[in-house]
Amino acid sequence: MVGRDAAQAWLDRYVSAWERYDPAAIGDLFTEDAVYYYFTPCAEPLQGRDAIVAAWLRDPEPHGTYEAFYRPILVDGDVAVARGRTRYFDGPDRASLKAEWDNLFVIRFAVDGRCAEWREWNMRRPTHQR
């Protein structure tokens, strides 16, 4: 069973791992056999920790050009649903917003607190809602 605080701590580690692109930090988030359903339409899910780490490192965003805020909105047993926002900027000074996304994640946790299954949905925010 995962609680709200544990889910938030995991989400914070997720954002930190993304910001640093540290393979060990990314890998520590997921079980060895984790399944990662990501936002690319019709894409096959990533199977296993090594595939997830490799996908994260394949095309990294330049440091300082994005920010993310995610919060659990529902926690039940070993599943957390999180909502958040991801913002991308034209440069590390963050003077110009390039794109902004609303995010919804469903995360199933293993007994050890790592993610065993990740599902994400993203919707780009229209310019007038920024």
C-alpha positions in Angstrom: 0.0 0.0 0.0 1.2 3.5 -0.9 0.2 6.6 0.9 -0.2 10.2 -0.4 3.2 11.3 1.1 5.0 8.3 -0.4 3.4 9.0 -3.8 4.4 12.6 -3.6 8.0 11.7 -2.7 8.1 9.3 -5.7 6.8 12.1 -8.0 9.4 14.5 -6.6 12.2 11.9 -7.3 10.7 11.4 -10.8 11.0 15.2 -11.6 14.5 15.3 -10.1 15.7 12.3 -12.2 14.2 13.9 -15.3 16.0 17.2 -14.5 19.4 15.4 -14.0 19.1 12.7 -16.6 21.0 10.4 -14.2 20.6 6.8 -15.3 20.8 5.5 -11.7 18.2 7.9 -10.4 15.9 7.0 -13.3 16.4 3.3 -12.8 15.8 3.6 -9.1 12.2 4.7 -9.8 11.2 1.5 -11.6 11.0 -2.2 -10.9 13.2 -4.4 -13.1 10.1 -5.6 -15.0 8.2 -2.2 -15.0 5.9 -1.4 -17.9 5.8 2.2 -19.1 2.8 3.4 -21.3 3.8 6.8 -22.6 2.1 9.6 -24.4 3.2 8.8 -28.0 0.0 7.7 -29.8 -0.1 4.1 -30.8 3.3 3.4 -29.3 4.1 0.1 -27.7 4.8 0.4 -24.0 8.3 0.2 -22.8 9.1 -3.1 -21.1 11.6 -3.2 -18.3 13.8 -0.8 -16.4 16.6 -0.8 -18.9 14.2 0.1 -21.8 12.7 2.9 -19.7 16.1 4.4 -18.8 17.3 4.1 -22.4 14.2 5.9 -23.6 14.6 8.8 -21.1 18.2 9.3 -22.2 17.5 9.0 -25.9 16.6 12.7 -26.5 17.2 14.8 -23.4 15.8 18.3 -23.1 18.4 21.0 -22.6 19.0 21.6 -18.9 16.8 24.4 -17.5 14.4 24.6 -20.4 11.4 22.9 -18.6 9.7 22.6 -15.3 7.2 20.2 -13.9 4.8 20.1 -11.0 2.9 16.9 -10.2 0.6 16.0 -7.3 -1.3 12.9 -6.4 -5.0 13.4 -6.5 -6.1 9.9 -5.6 -4.3 7.1 -3.8 -5.9 3.7 -3.4 -3.9 0.6 -2.3 -0.9 0.3 -4.6 -2.2 2.8 -7.2 -1.8 6.6 -7.3 -3.4 9.0 -9.8 -1.4 12.2 -10.2 -2.1 15.4 -12.0 0.3 18.1 -13.0 1.7 20.5 -15.5 4.8 20.5 -17.6 6.1 23.7 -19.1 8.8 24.0 -21.8 10.8 27.2 -22.5 12.8 28.5 -25.4 15.9 28.7 -23.3 17.3 28.2 -19.8 16.5 31.8 -18.8 12.8 30.7 -19.1 11.8 34.1 -20.6 9.7 32.7 -23.3 7.2 29.8 -22.8 7.3 27.4 -25.8 4.6 24.9 -24.7 2.6 23.9 -21.7 1.0 20.5 -21.0 -1.6 19.2 -18.5 -0.6 15.7 -17.4 -2.5 12.8 -15.9 -0.6 9.7 -14.6 -1.7 6.4 -13.2 1.1 4.8 -11.3 1.0 1.2 -9.8 3.6 0.7 -7.1 5.4 -2.5 -6.1 5.8 -3.4 -2.5 9.3 -1.8 -2.4 7.8 1.6 -3.5 9.1 1.5 -7.0 6.8 2.0 -10.0 5.7 -1.3 -11.6 3.4 0.2 -14.2 3.2 3.8 -15.5 0.5 5.2 -17.7 0.4 8.8 -18.9 -1.9 11.2 -20.8 -0.9 14.7 -21.8 -2.9 17.5 -23.3 -1.3 20.6 -24.7 -2.8 23.8 -23.1 -4.2 26.3 -25.6 -2.3 29.6 -25.7 -5.3 31.5 -24.2 -5.2 29.2 -21.1 -1.6 29.9 -20.1 
